[in-house]
Amino acid sequence: MTGSADRTPVIVGVGQIAEWTDRPGYRALSPMDLAGEALARAIADAGATADLAAAIDCVAAIRQFEISSPVATAPFGTSNNPPRSIASRVRADPARAILEVVGGQGPQKLVGELATDIAEGRSDLAAIAGSEAISTMLALLAKGQTPDWSEQMDGTMEDRGYGMKGLIDRPLIQHGLGTPIAGYALLENARRAQHGMTPDGYRAAMGRLLAPFSVVAANNGYAAAPSVRTADELAAVTPRNRIVAEPYPRMTVARDQVNQGAAILIASAGKARALGVPEEHWVHIHAVTDAKEASVLQRTDLARSPAAVRSVQAALDMADVAMDGVRHIDLYSCFAIAVFNILDTFGLSAEDPRGFTLTGGLPFFGGAGNNYSAHAIAEAVGRVRADRLSFALVGANGGIMSKYATGLYAARPADWSAARWSSLPDETPQVVVADRVSGPAVIESYTIVPGKRQAVGAVVARDPAGRRLIAAAAPDDHVAMATLAQGAPFGRAIAVAPGAGGGHVFRFDPR
């Protein structure tokens, strides 16, 4: 490693933190406190002999959920400048502060971007940090407590905005499907239709995929739900494991009620040497790629994300390693289809002995908002430090299979004389989305989303011109809801009519 050029970017430190409302030592930390402590742990992990915090010249912050959309609420207030709030916890005063866009791809994409800045001489030591304190927020609200988490920090900040364009189609929102869980359910059922599986059969397949994730979580000291679950337990629909959107039982989807933070430190090899970071702590960045998918309704195939596949394949090509040559893998697992999308394309089995999570996955380790992949990268760093001839792959998903970033890491040196970060061309929209339709259509996919008052039953369909549309069952159309509940409406003819609020309603064609 001593031969690495001075401008070679290397990960020198990683840090994670978690706390639980029902365990001793619980401190009810704010999101900024969690992220700041994660950064402090990353600094300690680097083992520098000099003042590493003082040398940080860039801090990039990952958005918490409460600042991830214009309509999100922050009941206890927020920082006006999250990256500088986080930096202040370790007495860092970076020249540059970044607030990244929304999406789980963010930490992984930032690794590539900031590593490139280092390689090209624009930075020497950069930090990525983020957190979520949703579990604490809900616990305090339940007690009627309202702490003040607002902070006012001086200094510049590069606010990149929400980055929501193209993540969700307006018709999904109009029909009560504007949440990620509903959008993913439409994609998941499209895949189920292609595989000719019943709802129960598909739940069994999800259970087989995710049960090994729970075993990893049970052995991870930062996991939010560290309990081993069997495939049958995950697949069984029970009052405790109720359907949250067909086909998903509750325990198979991302767990957002967490208190978790993670941070990553990237330095130039020259700065790492100057700060006295032991070279056995260095982890090399062999490839980072990111790509953006077309919006949900504009994709040719609802069951696949070509952008995610292109990101993974491009990273493997850049690192000159085949998937079979990667020993440690973490695939973003907010919903099963995000994992299946990669397994299907690369011909991987759910029973692959390598497994597909390093943390325990979002349903069991926890879905720490936009920051989950920072935890995955931290785990990858630990794996390749211990297993020094191996590669680790981290796949990070954002939106509704809308954005994807992939990283490949190893203890062996990476040659940064040429770029090792690539933002790939966006996927081109292929399908026209119809605004107003009156007439026949054919169902592609569907979901049923339970509600406190009434369930929403909705379909994705194509009209005779090939345009795609969303339509919901009328509240009093018990036949439509019962037919959807049977689980096999794919290819069925429907009659579509304009509905209230600019949407569509449908009924099954009696012919």
C-alpha positions in Angstrom: 0.0 0.0 0.0 2.9 2.4 0.6 3.1 2.9 -3.2 -0.3 4.6 -3.4 0.0 8.0 -5.0 -0.6 11.0 -2.8 -3.9 11.9 -4.5 -5.4 8.4 -4.2 -8.6 8.6 -2.2 -9.0 6.1 0.6 -11.6 5.5 3.3 -9.8 6.0 6.6 -12.6 5.8 9.1 -16.2 4.7 9.6 -18.5 5.1 12.5 -21.9 3.9 13.5 -24.2 4.6 16.4 -27.6 3.3 17.5 -29.8 3.6 20.5 -33.1 2.0 21.6 -35.9 3.6 23.6 -36.2 0.6 25.9 -32.6 -0.1 26.7 -30.4 1.1 29.5 -28.3 4.2 28.6 -30.9 5.6 26.3 -30.2 9.3 25.8 -32.9 10.4 23.3 -30.3 11.9 21.0 -31.4 14.3 18.3 -30.5 13.6 14.6 -27.6 16.0 14.7 -26.3 14.4 17.9 -26.5 11.0 16.4 -24.7 12.0 13.2 -22.2 14.0 15.2 -21.4 11.0 17.4 -21.1 8.7 14.3 -18.6 11.2 12.9 -16.7 11.2 16.2 -16.5 7.4 16.0 -15.3 7.5 12.4 -12.5 9.9 13.5 -11.6 7.5 16.4 -11.7 4.6 14.0 -9.1 6.2 11.7 -6.6 6.0 14.5 -4.8 9.2 13.4 -1.9 10.5 15.4 -2.7 14.1 14.5 -5.9 16.2 14.8 -8.0 14.7 12.1 -11.1 16.7 12.8 -9.3 20.0 12.3 -8.2 18.7 8.8 -11.7 18.0 7.5 -12.4 20.4 4.6 -15.8 19.1 3.5 -18.8 17.6 5.3 -21.7 16.2 3.3 -24.9 15.6 5.3 -27.7 13.2 4.4 -31.2 14.5 4.7 -33.4 13.2 7.6 -36.9 12.2 6.6 -38.4 15.3 8.2 -36.5 17.5 5.7 -36.9 15.2 2.7 -39.9 16.8 1.1 -41.8 20.1 1.1 -44.7 18.6 3.0 -42.7 16.8 5.7 -42.9 18.0 9.2 -40.3 18.3 11.9 -42.2 18.5 15.2 -39.1 19.4 17.2 -37.4 21.7 14.7 -34.3 21.2 12.6 -30.9 22.7 11.9 -30.7 25.4 9.3 -27.4 23.9 8.2 -27.1 20.2 9.0 -23.6 19.6 7.7 -22.2 22.4 9.9 -24.3 21.2 12.9 -22.7 17.8 12.5 -19.2 19.2 12.0 -19.6 21.3 15.2 -19.9 18.2 17.3 -16.3 17.3 16.5 -15.1 20.9 16.4 -14.5 20.7 12.6 -14.9 23.9 10.5 -15.0 22.7 6.9 -14.6 25.0 4.0 -17.4 23.3 2.2 -20.7 22.0 3.5 -23.2 20.0 1.4 -26.8 19.0 2.0 -27.4 16.1 -0.3 -30.6 15.3 -2.3 -33.2 12.8 -1.2 -32.7 9.1 -1.8 -31.0 6.0 -0.4 -28.4 6.2 -3.1 -27.0 9.4 -1.6 -24.2 8.1 0.7 -22.9 5.7 -1.9 -23.0 8.3 -4.7 -21.2 10.9 -2.5 -18.4 8.4 -1.9 -17.7 8.5 -5.6 -18.1 12.3 -5.9 -16.0 13.2 -2.9 -13.3 10.7 -3.8 -13.1 12.2 -7.2 -12.7 15.7 -5.6 -9.8 14.3 -3.6 -8.2 12.6 -6.6 -8.4 15.8 -8.6 -7.0 18.0 -5.8 -10.2 19.9 -4.7 -10.2 18.3 -1.3 -7.9 16.4 1.1 -10.3 15.0 3.8 -14.1 14.7 3.4 -16.8 13.4 5.6 -20.2 11.9 4.9 -22.6 11.7 7.8 -26.3 11.2 8.4 -28.9 9.8 10.9 -32.5 9.2 11.8 -34.1 9.6 15.2 -37.7 8.6 14.2 -38.1 6.1 17.1 -37.1 8.8 19.6 -39.4 11.3 17.9 -42.4 9.1 18.1 -41.6 8.0 21.7 -41.3 11.6 22.9 -44.5 12.7 21.1 -46.4 9.8 22.7 -45.3 11.2 26.1 -46.3 14.7 25.2 -42.7 15.9 25.2 -41.5 18.5 22.7 -37.7 19.1 23.0 -36.2 21.8 20.8 -34.0 20.3 18.2 -33.7 23.5 16.2 -30.2 24.9 15.5 -28.9 28.0 13.8 -25.5 27.7 12.4 -23.4 30.3 10.6 -21.5 29.5 7.4 -22.2 28.6 3.8 -24.1 25.5 2.7 -24.6 23.9 -0.7 -28.2 22.9 -0.5 -28.9 20.6 -3.4 -32.6 20.6 -3.0 -34.9 17.6 -2.7 -34.0 16.0 -6.0 -37.6 14.6 -6.3 -38.0 15.2 -10.0 -38.9 11.9 -11.7 -39.2 9.9 -8.5 -42.9 9.6 -8.5 -45.7 10.2 -11.0 -48.6 12.5 -10.3 -51.2 9.9 -11.1 -49.9 7.7 -8.2 -50.5 10.5 -5.8 -53.9 11.3 -7.2 -55.0 7.7 -6.6 -53.7 7.3 -3.0 -50.5 5.5 -4.1 -48.0 8.3 -3.4 -46.1 6.4 -0.7 -43.1 4.3 -1.5 -44.8 1.2 -0.1 -47.7 1.5 -2.5 -45.4 2.3 -5.5 -43.2 -0.7 -4.7 -46.2 -2.9 -4.3 -47.2 -2.2 -7.9 -43.7 -3.2 -9.1 -43.7 -6.3 -6.9 -47.0 -7.5 -8.2 -45.9 -7.0 -11.7 -42.9 -9.3 -11.0 -45.2 -11.8 -9.4 -47.4 -11.8 -12.5 -44.3 -12.5 -14.7 -43.3 -15.4 -12.5 -46.9 -16.8 -12.5 -47.0 -16.9 -8.7 -50.0 -16.7 -6.3 -49.9 -14.0 -3.6 -49.1 -16.7 -0.9 -46.4 -18.3 -3.1 -44.8 -14.9 -3.7 -44.8 -14.1 0.0 -43.1 -17.5 0.6 -40.4 -16.4 -1.9 -39.9 -13.1 -0.1 -39.7 -15.0 3.2 -37.0 -17.3 1.8 -35.0 -14.3 0.5 -35.3 -12.2 3.7 -35.0 -14.8 6.4 -31.2 -15.0 6.1 -31.1 -11.2 6.4 -32.7 -11.5 9.9 -29.9 -13.8 11.0 -27.3 -11.2 10.1 -29.3 -8.5 11.9 -29.5 -10.7 15.0 -25.7 -10.6 15.2 -25.3 -6.9 14.5 -25.1 -4.7 17.6 -26.5 -1.7 15.7 -29.7 -3.5 14.4 -33.1 -2.1 15.3 -34.8 -5.5 15.3 -32.2 -8.1 16.1 -34.4 -11.2 16.0 -34.1 -14.3 13.8 -37.2 -14.8 11.6 -38.0 -17.9 9.7 -39.1 -17.8 6.1 -42.5 -19.1 7.1 -42.9 -16.5 9.9 -42.1 -13.7 7.4 -44.6 -15.1 4.8 -47.5 -15.8 7.2 -50.2 -13.1 7.3 -51.2 -12.6 10.9 -52.5 -9.8 13.1 -48.9 -9.0 14.0 -47.6 -9.4 10.5 -50.5 -7.8 8.7 -50.6 -6.8 5.1 -49.4 -3.2 4.7 -49.8 -3.1 0.9 -50.5 -6.2 -1.1 -48.3 -8.3 -1.4 -46.3 -7.1 1.6 -46.6 -8.4 5.2 -45.3 -5.8 7.7 -42.1 -7.6 8.6 -40.9 -7.8 5.0 -40.6 -4.0 4.4 -38.1 -1.4 5.6 -38.3 -0.5 9.3 -38.2 3.3 9.5 -38.6 3.6 13.3 -34.9 3.7 14.2 -32.4 5.8 16.0 -29.2 5.3 13.9 -26.3 7.3 12.6 -23.3 6.5 10.4 -20.4 8.4 9.0 -17.6 7.8 6.5 -14.2 9.6 6.2 -12.3 9.8 2.9 -8.8 11.2 2.7 -6.1 11.5 0.1 -3.3 9.0 0.7 -0.9 11.9 1.2 -3.2 13.5 3.9 -3.7 10.1 5.5 0.0 9.6 5.8 0.5 13.2 7.1 -2.2 12.7 9.8 -0.7 9.4 10.9 -3.5 7.1 9.8 -2.2 3.5 9.9 -2.3 2.1 6.4 -3.9 -1.1 7.6 -7.0 1.1 8.2 -7.1 2.3 4.6 -9.8 0.8 2.4 -9.6 1.5 -1.3 -12.5 2.7 -3.5 -12.3 0.6 -6.7 -15.5 1.8 -8.4 -18.5 3.9 -7.8 -21.3 4.3 -10.4 -24.7 5.9 -10.2 -27.7 5.9 -12.5 -31.3 7.2 -12.7 -34.3 5.3 -13.8 -37.3 6.6 -15.8 -40.3 7.4 -13.6 -42.4 4.5 -12.5 -45.2 4.8 -15.1 -42.8 5.6 -17.9 -40.8 2.3 -17.6 -41.2 -0.4 -20.2 -41.2 -3.1 -17.6 -42.7 -2.4 -14.2 -40.9 -5.4 -12.7 -37.3 -4.3 -13.5 -34.9 -1.4 -13.2 -32.3 -1.4 -16.0 -30.6 1.6 -14.4 -29.8 -0.3 -11.2 -28.4 -3.2 -13.3 -26.3 -0.9 -15.4 -24.9 0.7 -12.3 -23.9 -2.7 -10.8 -22.4 -4.0 -14.0 -20.5 -0.8 -14.7 -19.0 -0.8 -11.3 -17.9 -4.5 -11.7 -16.4 -3.6 -15.1 -14.6 -0.6 -13.7 -13.1 -2.6 -10.9 -12.3 -5.5 -13.3 -14.0 -8.1 -11.1 -16.9 -10.4 -11.8 -19.9 -10.9 -9.5 -18.5 -14.3 -8.6 -15.3 -12.6 -7.5 -17.1 -10.5 -4.9 -17.1 -12.1 -1.4 -19.2 -9.5 0.6 -22.4 -8.1 -0.8 -25.0 -5.6 0.5 -28.0 -5.0 -1.7 -30.4 -2.4 -0.7 -33.5 -4.2 0.7 -36.2 -1.7 1.4 -38.5 -4.0 -0.5 -37.8 -7.5 -1.9 -38.0 -6.4 -5.5 -35.0 -4.1 -5.1 -32.9 -7.3 -4.3 -34.7 -9.5 -6.8 -34.0 -7.0 -9.6 -30.3 -7.6 -9.2 -30.6 -11.4 -8.5 -32.8 -12.0 -11.5 -30.4 -10.2 -13.9 -27.1 -11.7 -12.6 -28.5 -15.2 -12.2 -28.0 -15.3 -8.4 -29.9 -17.5 -6.1 -31.6 -16.3 -2.9 -29.7 -19.2 -1.2 -26.3 -17.9 -2.3 -24.0 -18.7 0.7 -22.5 -15.2 0.5 -25.8 -13.7 1.4 -26.9 -10.3 0.2 -26.7 -8.1 3.3 -23.8 -7.0 5.5 -26.0 -5.2 8.1 -29.1 -7.3 8.3 -31.1 -5.4 5.7 -33.6 -2.6 6.0 -36.5 -4.7 7.5 -34.4 -5.9 10.4 -31.2 -3.8 10.7 -33.4 -0.8 10.0 -34.1 1.6 7.2 -32.2 4.7 8.5 -33.9 7.0 6.0 -31.7 8.2 3.2 -28.6 7.1 5.2 -28.9 3.3 5.2 -26.1 2.8 2.7 -23.7 4.6 4.9 -24.2 1.8 7.4 -23.7 -0.8 4.6 -20.4 0.9 3.6 -19.2 1.0 7.2 -19.9 -2.8 7.4 -18.1 -3.3 4.0 -15.1 -1.5 5.3 -14.9 -3.8 8.3 -15.2 -6.9 6.1 -12.4 -6.0 3.7 -10.1 -4.8 6.5 -10.4 -8.2 8.0 -10.5 -10.2 4.8 -7.8 -8.3 2.9 -7.9 -10.1 -0.4 -11.6 -9.7 -0.8 -14.0 -7.3 -2.6 -17.2 -5.9 -1.1 -20.0 -4.6 -3.1 -22.6 -2.1 -1.9 -25.8 -1.4 -3.9 -27.7 1.6 -2.8 -31.3 2.3 -4.0 -33.3 5.5 -3.9 -36.9 6.5 -4.7 -39.2 3.8 -6.1 -36.3 1.9 -7.8 -35.6 5.4 -9.2 -31.9 5.9 -8.5 -29.1 3.5 -7.9 -25.4 3.8 -6.8 -22.9 1.0 -6.6 -19.6 0.9 -4.8 -16.8 -1.7 -4.8 -14.3 -1.7 -2.0 -11.1 -3.6 -1.1 -8.0 -3.4 1.0 -5.9 -3.8 -2.1 -4.9 -0.5 -3.8 -6.9 1.1 -6.5 -5.3 3.0 -9.3 -6.9 6.5 -9.5 -4.8 7.7 -12.4 -8.1 7.4 -14.3 -11.6 8.1 -12.9 -13.3 5.5 -10.8 -16.6 7.3 -10.4 -19.1 7.4 -13.3 -22.6 8.9 -13.4 -24.3 6.9 -16.2 -26.8 8.3 -18.6 -30.4 8.4 -17.4 -32.8 5.8 -18.6 -35.0 7.2 -21.4 -38.8 7.2 -20.7 -40.4 4.7 -23.0 -44.2 4.8 -22.1 -46.7 7.6 -22.5 -48.7 8.3 -19.4 -52.4 9.1 -20.1 -53.9 12.1 -18.3 -57.6 11.4 -19.0 -59.0 8.1 -20.3 -62.5 7.0 -20.9 -62.8 3.5 -22.4 -61.3 0.0 -22.2 -57.9 -0.9 -20.8 -56.0 -4.0 -19.6 -54.5 -4.5 -16.2 -50.7 -4.8 -15.8 -50.5 -4.7 -12.0 -52.4 -3.7 -8.9 -52.2 -3.3 -5.1 -54.6 -3.0 -2.2 -53.5 -0.6 0.5 -55.4 -1.0 3.8 -56.7 2.2 5.4 -58.2 3.2 8.8 -61.6 3.9 7.1 -61.4 2.1 3.8 -58.8 0.2 1.7 -57.6 1.6 -1.6 -57.7 -0.8 -4.5 -55.9 0.5 -7.6 -54.5 -0.8 -10.9 -51.9 0.1 -13.4 -53.3 -0.5 -16.9 -52.7 0.1 -20.6 -55.3 1.6 -23.0 -55.6 0.3 -26.6 -53.0 2.9 -27.7 -50.5 1.5 -25.3 -50.6 4.5 -22.9 -50.3 3.7 -19.2 -52.7 4.9 -16.6 -53.7 4.5 -12.9 -57.3 3.8 -11.9 -58.9 3.1 -8.5 -61.9 1.0 -7.6 -64.9 3.1 -6.7 -65.5 3.1 -2.9 -68.7 1.2 -3.3 -67.5 -1.2 -6.0 -67.3 -4.4 -3.9 -67.0 -6.6 -6.9 -63.8 -4.8 -8.1 -62.3 -5.0 -4.6 -63.1 -8.6 -4.2 -61.7 -9.4 -7.6 -58.4 -7.7 -6.8 -58.3 -9.5 -3.4 -58.4 -12.8 -5.3 -54.9 -11.9 -6.5 -55.0 -12.6 -10.2 -56.4 -9.6 -12.1 -53.4 -9.4 -14.5 -54.5 -9.2 -18.2 -58.1 -8.6 -17.2 -60.2 -6.1 -19.2 -61.5 -3.1 -17.4 -63.6 -0.1 -18.3 -62.0 3.2 -17.2 -63.8 6.5 -16.6 -62.7 9.9 -15.3 -63.0 10.2 -11.5 -62.9 12.9 -9.0 -59.7 15.1 -8.5 -58.4 14.3 -12.0 -58.0 10.6 -11.5 -59.7 7.5 -12.9 -62.1 4.9 -11.6 -62.4 1.4 -13.1 -64.8 -1.5 -13.2 -64.3 -4.9 -14.5 -65.7 -5.5 -18.0 -68.6 -7.9 -17.5 -68.0 -9.5 -21.0 
